[in-house]
Amino acid sequence: MCGRQDSQEKNEARIQALESTDSQLVRTQQQSHDILASQKETISKRKEIFQNLDRQLDTADAQPLGAQEVLNQALNDSQSSQEKNIAKIQTLESNLKTTKAELNKDRAQSKTTFLHLESTNDRLSKE
């Protein structure tokens, strides 16, 4: 009876670990969605900036080189920001894969333990 109770307590601990892993997975996915939303917003703002710069270039006649430099700097800033966001997303995706693998491992262990407990329970009820 004590062994069965210990196994049940271990199963409950594993279930709690799985629930914790699940909630961590949800948080990671939410962070990924937040970063993507932020990146979309940044892209939209950059697009607006480029449109404004294009209008300025169309009307600029005194300093065409200065306007081109501004446009190039805006493009470089946009690419740098995008590269940082991509790196963040890749890190989150890697964390997500690791968490999923751990979750699957924990689930397999819990299933094995459950089957063992059922077998033990059947054997004990026959005795």
N, C-alpha and C positions, 0 to 999 in steps of 0.2 A: 504494500500500500504506500509506503514511504517513497519507494522508487518511482512509483506511478505519479505521486504528487510532485516529486522533483522533476520528472519529465514534463508534467503539465506546467510547472512554473517556468521551465526552460522554454517551452512552446509559447507561453504568454510573453516572455521576454523577447523571443524572436518576433512575435507578432508586433510588439511595440516597436522593435527595431525596424521592421518592415514599414510600419505606419510612419515612423520618423523619416525613413528613406523616401517614402512616397511624398511626404510634405516637402522634403528638401528638393525633390525632383520638380514639384510644382513651382517652388520658389525659383529654381534655376530657369525653368521655362518662362516664368513671368519676367525675370531679368532679361532674358533673351528677347522677348517680345518688346520690352521697354526700350532696349537698345535699338532694335529695328525701327520702332516708332520714332525714336530720337533721330536716327539716321535719315529716315524719310523726311522729317521736318527740316533737317540740315540741308538735304538735297533741294528741297523746295525753296529754302531761303537762298541757297547758292544760285539756283535757277533765276530767282528774282534779281539777285545782284548782277548776274551776267546779262540779263535783259536790260537792266538799267545802264550797265556799262556799254552795251551795244548801242543804246540810244545816245549815250554821251559820245561814243566814237563817231556816230553818224553826224552829230552836230559839231564835233570838235574840229576846228580848222587850224588853230594856232599851235597846238602841241600834240600832234599825232603820236609821237614816240612816248610821251608821258602817259597817255591813255593806254597804249599797248603794254607798258610796264605794269600799270595798275591791273589790267586784265590778266597778265601772266602771273602776278602775285596772288590774285584771287583764285586762279586756277591751281596754283601750287598749294595754297592753304586748304582748298577743298579736297585735293588729293591726299594731303597729309591727314586731315580729319577722317576721311573715309578709310584710310589704311589703319588708323588707330581703332576705329569701330569694327573693322573686319577682324583685327587681332583679338578684340574683346569677344566677339561672337565666336571665333574659333576656340578660344579658351572655354567659354560657356558650353559649347558643343562637346568639347573633350570631357569636361566635368559631367555633363549629362550622360555621355556614354559610359563613363566610369560608374556613375551612380546606378544606371540601369543594369550594368553587369553585376554590381554588388547586390542589387535588389533581386535579380534572377537567381543568384547563388543562394541568397537567404531563403527565397521561396522554395528552391529545390531542397535545401536542408530541412525546412519546416515540413515539407511534404514527406520526406523520408522519415523524419521523426514521428509524424502523425501515423504513417503506415506501420511503423514499428510499434507505436503505442496501441494501435488497433489490434495488431497481431498479439501483443502481450496481453491485452485485455481479453481477447478471445480465448487465449490459452488459459488465463487465470479463471475465466468463467467456466471453463470445462473442468477445471480441477476442483 
